[in-house]
Amino acid sequence: MGAVIAFFVAKSQLEDPIARIIVGLLVAVVLAIGAFYALYSVRCPECKLRWVWWALKTQPHSRWSHWLYEFTECPQCKHSRG
């Protein structure tokens, strides 16, 4: 959804500064909702550890997304990611 809004803004010629502000705020809200959804919904099916939250808290800032992509088992309960 955020990408669609950003594409609309890039292709349109919004001259009105108020319209640009409103569209920019809408994009920010959509991105924030997506981020919070990922933080709270991506969980281990066994122990319910929030994997994105855990990765952000424990991994270096440059590696947390790589860790999410590469890990094979839950760091807390060792449940295999399947």
Residue pairs with C-beta under 8 A, 6 or more apart in sequence:
1 30
1 34
2 27
2 30
2 31
2 34
5 23
5 26
5 27
5 30
6 27
8 23
9 20
9 23
9 24
9 27
14 20
14 23
38 52
39 50
39 52
39 53
39 56
40 50
40 53
42 50
42 51
42 52
43 49
43 50
43 51
44 51
44 74
44 76
44 77
44 79
45 79
46 74
46 77
46 79
47 74
47 76
47 77
47 79
49 74
49 75
49 76
49 77
51 68
51 71
51 74
52 68
54 75
54 76
55 64
55 65
55 67
55 68
56 64
58 75
59 67
71 81
72 80
72 81
73 79
73 80
73 81
74 81
